[in-house]
Each structure stands twice: as structure tokens, then as C-alpha cells.
Amino acid sequence: MKHTVEEITLKNGARGLLIDIPGATVMNTRVQFRAGMRYAKKPELYEIAHVVEHLSFGANSKYKDEQAYEAEFTKNGAYHNAWTSDFSVCYETECADFEWDRILDLKRIAITEPRFNEEELKSEKGNIRSELTGYMNDYSRLLWPRLQQSVGENIPDLPERLKTISNIELKDIREHYRRTHTANNMRFVIAGKVKHRKRELIKMLESWELKPGERLEIPKDDLHSSPAVLIRRKDASNITFGFSFMTPRKLSAQEVQAMGCLNHILNGTMHSKIFGKARKLGLIYGMGSSTFCGTNSASWDFDGEVNAESAEELFALIQSELSNVLNGELADSDLEAAKSYALGRYQMSAQTVSQIANFYSGKYFLHGDIIDHSNVPNLINSIDKTQMVELSREFAGSGIRALVAVGSVEKALINSLGDAIISL
């Protein structure tokens, strides 16, 4: 879908993107605050942002509870959701074009005029406790916070997060909200038919009653390497693993594309260098790799599940294929195939209003970057083997790496798997 993007700054200090998509039949709106779990006032309140998120569409100045608000919001099919991360609390809505203004005003009421109360707080603390307890049985969700913790990121693991829920009181919710939900800490992305509504949109957004505040800084951690970690679970029938190489800097948009192509070569298909070969050998049902670009660091992440008797053979294959990359052994045909795949995925990435909003919002909310969607093919076409090899060497040579596994195996086996990664 063709679209144009404009960044605007409101009089109150909030900033955001207006994405005009001619002919769009829906409007997608995302409002983000740097208000995530890392901004809890003290560690024992770590889960507070998650509680604020759960309360976000509850009682407010106009509706007595979540049910009343929900009934009004969804009567014409509109959708809303909210999510929390280490750094963000984000509120998302999508609605039919004909009711964009009604839904935007309902969004304003929820964000700027909440009425936090004890009854809903108690209910949502219970819901979150249930949610996180369920994650304890999802080994992937269990291991990644532990991996972040092992390399020096200042976060608790999942069992520690659960313990913080009971500490949160209504006064803490109100304090966190007042400190983080401010105009200067607010960013937004609105996608749909906005060109001829720009003046009205700005007027509505500037009517939101938020205190000035400040754009909160992204915390910077002192990152380091870690020995292999085993989370022992007696009921685990195989090994769920994740390992990361990290570099203490932000990647460019072009470097992110290059790492995307490298991950495709390694794990993207049934004929890929690691996953494809492992499948052919009967070592693993599924695994993958990805690259995450943060503000102060970037990570090259690998994950999967493997039976204990196949683990060492799988990690020997991983070690061999990553060594080939580090030694510059990448075939031209593999690179061209990966670039062709990336271009195809690019063509498929802007079929809906939500997809377009998603493309811009992640980078904009985290970094303030506005990536030109139409320039992505140029970024992909400019990727070469030298860049991919140099990036892989940077990640592997940074000295910041960790492996975490969940299983019922002996720690000696996990140490052995970690040694295969350390030796790169």
C-alpha cells in the first residue's frame, strides 16, 4: 500500500508519526510511553508497568469499569490492546475509518483519565499472577529473562518477577502513572486516511491533558559474558536452549538487513546451513536465529529444542557452520538467494494498515528512527559478504555471550554445549 510519513511535534511536547494511506478503510493508532518494567521506582515493584497496562482500559472518568468501557469501545467492531516490555507501555487501537474520531477520543479518556481502584487492582494482580505462572511452563519464556540477567541486564528472572506482584499497592500504581505518562514521554503512530484530517488530529491530540514531564532515558547496562546456565526442570523431556552473542552498540538499518539475510542463510529454510542440515540429520524439529537491535546494544540470538542424545551433535554442527561464516566461507548463491527472499518479504510487508504501522512504530518508539520503507530494497541490494562476515565477527568477538538451557539433564552436558559456543 502506498503511503507517506510525516513526523509532527505537538505543542505539549509529544511527538509522533502521521502515516497517510489513501483509500484505507481502517485507522490504526499506537501510543507509547517509556514506562516499562525497567522504570519501576524500586526493584521490588518490577511488575508495576504490567499492572498499569492491565488497568489501562478499566475504570476512568466516564465509564465505571472495564466492562462498560469495552461495550462502548467495541460496538462497531473496533479493537484495542496494550502491551508492556522492559522499556515500553504501548496502547494500540484499530477501528473502521468512519469512527476514527470516536475511538481516538475513547483512547484519550483511557490514557489520560484513568480511575485506578482497589477492586480492579486486586483483580488484575490475580490475572497477571496467573499469566506469569503459565509462562513458567513455557520454557522459552523462562530462559530468555535468565539469559538477559546472566549477561548483566538489570532485570529479574520470571520467578523473581512473580514475587514482586504482591508488593504493588494502589499508591505505587498512581506514582508510576504520574511519572511516566507525561506529554514529553509520549510518542504515537497513526496510520490511515490522515492527510485531510491532519488539523483535526493535531487538535484532538493537543487536547489530551498530560503533565509536561520528560522523555525518559533508556537504561544502559554493563554487559559481560556468562558461563552456561541450566534451569533444572524435572518434567522437561528435552532441552530448550537459547544463546546470544552481543555487541555494545546500536546497529544501522542496513546492518539489521544484513544480519537478517545471514540468519536466513543459517536457519531460514529447510535447506539452510544449520536448521536445514539438522533437520536432514534428524537432530532437531525446529530452531531459529534472529537479531535484535536495542539502543545501547544488539544481540544475535539462537534458540530451539533438542533431545539430550542429539544435543552435542547439534551444537557441533552449529559450531562448524558459524566457524565457516567467521572464516568468510559464504557462497555467492546463498547470499543472492537470501537477498531475493528478503525482497519478497519486503513486498509482502505493507499489505495492511496494521503492517505499515508496525514497520514504523517499533524503530520509532525505541530509537526515534524513521526508516524510509521505500528505501528498504536499496538496503537489501547493498548487502555483501564482507559486511556479513565482519558483523558476525563483531558479535562473536565482543566477549559478551551466554547460553541458557531448560532441562532435566546434568549440568556437565550444558557446560559442554556452552564450550562449543565459547570456542568460536
Long-range contacts (C-beta under 8 A, 24 or more apart in sequence): 1-350, 1-351, 1-352, 1-353, 1-356, 3-191, 3-350, 3-356, 3-373, 4-195, 5-360, 5-370, 5-373, 6-198, 7-370, 8-202, 10-183, 10-202, 10-205, 10-206, 11-206, 12-183, 12-184, 12-206, 12-208, 12-210, 12-212, 13-183, 13-184, 13-212, 13-213, 14-183, 14-184, 14-186, 14-187, 14-188, 14-205, 14-208, 14-210, 15-186, 15-187, 15-188, 16-186, 16-187, 16-188, 16-189, 16-190, 16-205, 17-188, 17-189, 17-190, 17-360, 17-361, 17-364, 17-370, 18-190, 18-194, 18-198, 18-201, 19-189, 19-190, 19-191, 19-192, 19-194, 19-356, 19-357, 19-360, 20-192, 20-193, 20-194, 20-195, 21-191, 21-192, 21-193, 21-194, 21-353, 21-356, 22-193, 22-195, 23-193, 24-97, 24-191, 24-192, 24-193, 24-353, 25-96, 25-97, 26-94, 26-95, 26-96, 26-97, 26-192, 26-353, 26-354, 27-94, 27-95, 27-97, 27-100, 27-103, 27-104, 27-190, 27-191, 27-192, 27-193, 27-194, 27-353, 28-92, 28-93, 28-94, 28-189, 28-190, 28-191, 28-192, 28-353, 28-354, 28-357, 29-92, 29-93, 29-94, 29-103, 29-104, 29-107, 29-188, 29-189, 29-190, 29-191, 30-90, 30-91, 30-92, 30-188, 30-189, 30-190, 30-357, 30-361, 30-365, 31-90, 31-91, 31-107, 31-111, 31-186, 31-187, 31-188, 32-88, 32-89, 32-90, 32-91, 32-186, 32-187, 32-188, 32-361, 32-365, 33-88, 33-89, 33-90, 33-180, 33-181, 33-182, 33-185, 33-186, 33-187, 34-87, 34-88, 34-180, 34-185, 34-215, 34-216, 34-218, 35-88, 35-89, 35-176, 35-180, 35-181, 35-185, 35-216, 36-84, 36-85, 36-86, 36-87, 36-88, 36-89, 37-84, 37-85, 37-86, 37-155, 38-86, 38-87, 38-154, 38-155, 38-219, 39-87, 39-176, 39-179, 39-180, 39-216, 40-176, 41-172, 41-175, 41-176, 41-179, 43-156, 43-164, 44-164, 44-167, 45-164, 45-167, 45-168, 45-172, 45-176, 46-155, 46-156, 46-160, 46-161, 46-164, 47-128, 47-132, 47-161, 47-164, 47-165, 47-168, 48-164, 48-168, 48-172, 48-173, 48-176, 49-84, 49-89, 49-176, 49-180, 50-84, 50-128, 51-121, 51-124, 51-125, 51-128, 51-165, 51-168, 51-173, 52-84, 52-89, 52-173, 52-176, 52-177, 53-82, 53-83, 53-84, 53-89, 54-82, 54-124, 54-127, 54-128, 55-114, 55-116, 55-120, 55-121, 55-124, 55-173, 56-82, 56-89, 56-91, 56-110, 56-111, 56-114, 57-82, 57-110, 58-114, 58-115, 58-116, 58-117, 58-120, 58-124, 59-114, 59-115, 59-116, 59-117, 59-120, 60-109, 60-110, 60-113, 60-114, 60-115, 61-109, 61-113, 61-115, 62-109, 62-113, 63-109, 65-120, 66-120, 69-106, 69-110, 72-106, 73-103, 73-106, 78-103, 80-107, 86-155, 87-218, 87-366, 88-365, 88-366, 89-180, 90-361, 90-365, 94-353, 94-354, 97-192, 97-193, 100-192, 100-197, 101-200, 101-204, 104-201, 104-204, 105-204, 108-204, 108-207, 108-208, 111-181, 111-208, 112-181, 112-208, 112-209, 112-210, 113-209, 114-177, 116-170, 116-173, 116-174, 116-177, 117-170, 118-170, 121-168, 121-170, 121-173, 125-165, 125-166, 125-168, 128-165, 129-162, 129-165, 132-158, 132-161, 132-162, 132-165, 133-162, 136-162, 139-231, 139-233, 139-236, 139-240, 139-305, 139-406, 140-240, 140-242, 140-303, 142-231, 142-406, 143-231, 143-240, 143-241, 143-242, 143-404, 143-405, 143-406, 144-242, 144-404, 146-229, 146-231, 146-404, 147-229, 147-242, 147-243, 147-244, 147-402, 147-403, 147-404, 150-226, 150-229, 150-402, 150-404, 151-223, 151-224, 151-225, 151-226, 151-244, 151-246, 151-400, 151-401, 151-402, 152-221, 152-222, 152-223, 152-224, 153-221, 153-223, 154-219, 154-221, 178-211, 179-213, 180-213, 180-216, 181-210, 182-210, 182-211, 182-212, 182-213, 182-214, 183-208, 183-210, 183-211, 183-212, 183-213, 184-212, 184-213, 184-214, 184-215, 185-213, 185-214, 185-215, 185-216, 186-210, 187-364, 187-365, 187-368, 189-357, 189-360, 189-361, 189-364, 189-365, 191-353, 191-354, 191-356, 191-357, 191-360, 192-353, 218-294, 218-295, 218-296, 218-366, 220-296, 221-296, 221-297, 223-248, 223-297, 223-400, 224-399, 224-400, 225-399, 225-400, 225-401, 225-402, 226-401, 226-402, 227-415, 227-418, 228-402, 228-403, 228-404, 228-405, 228-414, 228-415, 228-417, 228-418, 228-419, 229-402, 229-403, 229-404, 229-405, 229-414, 230-404, 230-405, 230-406, 230-407, 230-409, 230-411, 230-414, 231-404, 231-405, 231-406, 231-407, 232-407, 232-408, 233-406, 233-407, 233-408, 234-408, 235-408, 236-406, 236-407, 236-408, 237-408, 238-305, 238-306, 238-307, 238-308, 238-407, 239-305, 239-306, 239-307, 239-308, 239-311, 239-405, 239-406, 239-407, 239-409, 239-413, 239-414, 240-303, 240-304, 240-305, 240-405, 240-406, 240-407, 241-303, 241-304, 241-305, 241-306, 241-403, 241-404, 241-405, 241-406, 241-417, 242-301, 242-302, 242-303, 242-403, 242-404, 242-405, 243-301, 243-302, 243-303, 243-401, 243-402, 243-403, 243-404, 243-418, 243-421, 244-299, 244-300, 244-301, 244-302, 244-401, 244-402, 245-299, 245-300, 245-395, 245-396, 245-398, 245-400, 245-401, 246-297, 246-298, 246-299, 246-300, 246-395, 246-398, 246-400, 246-401, 247-297, 247-298, 247-394, 247-395, 247-398, 247-400, 248-296, 248-297, 248-398, 248-400, 249-296, 249-297, 249-298, 250-293, 250-294, 250-295, 250-296, 250-297, 250-298, 250-367, 251-291, 251-293, 251-298, 251-391, 253-363, 253-369, 253-371, 253-379, 254-379, 254-382, 254-383, 255-387, 255-391, 256-291, 256-293, 257-342, 257-376, 257-379, 257-380, 257-383, 258-383, 258-387, 258-388, 258-391, 259-291, 259-300, 259-388, 259-391, 260-291, 260-342, 261-335, 261-338, 261-339, 261-341, 261-342, 261-380, 261-383, 261-388, 262-325, 262-338, 262-388, 262-391, 262-392, 263-288, 263-289, 263-290, 263-291, 264-338, 264-341, 264-342, 265-330, 265-334, 265-335, 265-337, 265-338, 266-321, 266-322, 266-325, 267-302, 268-338, 268-341, 273-321, 273-324, 273-334, 274-317, 274-318, 274-321, 274-322, 277-317, 277-321, 278-314, 278-317, 281-313, 281-317, 282-310, 283-310, 283-313, 283-314, 283-317, 284-310, 284-314, 294-366, 295-366, 295-367, 297-400, 298-395, 300-392, 300-395, 308-407, 308-409, 308-413, 311-409, 311-413, 311-417, 312-413, 312-416, 312-417, 312-420, 315-416, 315-417, 315-420, 315-421, 316-420, 318-420, 318-421, 319-420, 319-421, 319-423, 319-424, 322-392, 322-396, 322-424, 323-424, 325-388, 325-389, 325-392, 326-389, 326-392, 326-393, 326-396, 326-424, 328-385, 328-389, 330-385, 330-388, 330-389, 332-385, 335-383, 335-384, 335-385, 335-388, 339-380, 339-381, 339-383, 342-380, 343-377, 343-380, 343-381, 346-376, 346-377, 346-380, 396-424
